Amino acid sequence: MMDTNILDLLEDIGRSSVARLEPAVALAGDTALERREKVLQSIRGTVLPRRLEFTAANGDCLAIEVNSSRVTDVFRVRSGVAPDFETEERDTLAGQLAQLVTDIAAAPAPLSLISLRPDATLEADDVGITFSEIASACTMIEMPAEPVIAVVPDTAEPVNDVARTDDASDLATQFYLGSQRLSVGRIQVKAEGGEMVQYDGDCSEDQPLHADETLLAQFARDLSGWDEDAAAALDHPQLIVMRPSGGKGSGLAVLNDGKEFSMVVHEARKLGAIVNLWTSLTERSK
């Protein structure tokens, strides 16, 4: 026979349940500290692979991939570049994730959560950073007692040590430098003629992704033709992204600032970090 306490509990749930009209769930919390605890609880309570998107009232968003109470990837952050799970040490990653959780909790309330299916199947080696590691790192970060509105200063910190510039025509260089930790290989090329400026990684000479002068010249001509065809609708800078079918393998991102373009070959799972880099650079150049 079923325990009467369980029956009473189910009855209470049935009476209090309300159908949701939208997928977003509000995370209650009058203070940033309370909202941070709600974010941590959401991570802890996620067992199956999910993409969790936390969005503040001002539109700031933190999108993370969670599985078995572990954060395995970061797709979108409020500002700057997402943590690199491939190169950073666990302690560093835990600290970075704790800061991201703290930042989104300190953003203007209310804070909402949407839980989505991940874009791709998780790899077996995606062990991620545990809830406990992130929660422990959070205790080392001071949190304002009351909700605050984040104000971006005029002199924001540069992304990946790239010098800030107000010249949008220099974005190809900044994109090349800023993508160092995100790329498998990268090249920077002059838009006129396709002359190589610099290259790195698997795009270096004698490496499998190295492009010869003929190929680069042809790509530069194709890109110039694209510019002419789209001139009425699109201006520079432009970001062109290509993803592999199925979401696995390598992707390609091309930033064209009109004078030069940088091509970055990256793992498909790092597309979010690439887009974050693009967003940060273009916002700084305005």
Phi, psi and omega in degrees: 000141182285138179301133181296331178297321179293319178298318178298320180296314179297323179295319178297319179297318180297322181287326186268349183289136179230131180295136179273138180268349179214157185289340183287140177244131179282132176262105184293146178166119181281337181240162178297325180297318179294319180292324177297320178297323178294321178296315179297320178297323178296319177294315182297323184275000180266110183261313179278157180300123180217157171254114182260127179242114178260124184235128179272174184295332181270007178095351176301140185222141171238116180245122184228156174258127185232140177208128179055044179063026179235138174273119184254347178193159177235126183259327184210138179231167181296319180200163179078200185252140180294150178302148180260106183289344182278328189246335185280150174288157183301315181298319179295316179298317180300318178295319179294318179294321177298322179292321178296318178297318179295318181297315182289329178290329181277352177290163183303136177281160003279160179251129181243158182229133171238130179253120184238162173289143179295154181294327183217161178293136181291143175283157183296332183268008179279071184285329175071185179253128187288158175305317183298320179296317180292315180298320179295319179293330179296329181293343180269356182252126179289138181240131177298142183289331181243157178300140179230154175259120181289131178245122181281121180290161179295331181250073180289156180293143180291156179271126178051039176062024176273130182297136180287144178213150176263005182264109182296338182288351181261008186293330179299320178293315180297320179295319178299311182291319184289341183267011186306311184277352183260346191259153167272322176203156182206150176218153174236132189225146174286136183294328180266108177095340178076027180289131180291133176261309178199160180210167185198162174064223182289354176265001179288168178300145180066012176256158188298335183254014179291131181260134180277173185298322181296315180295317180294320178297319179294318179296320179298321178293319179296320180292323177295320177295322176298317179301316181294318182292327185256009186302325183288338185250331186233141176244174176270152002279162179230144174242122178248125181237143176228127182247147177289151178297132180091352176082003179245157181102209183254144175248170181228131176237132180236122174255122180246115180260007178102327179254325179218164173221145178245133180247128183237120173269128186217162173294142184303327183290349181260013180300322179300319179293324177297315180295322177298320178297314178302314181299316180297316182293317182291325178294323181289335184273354181286000000 
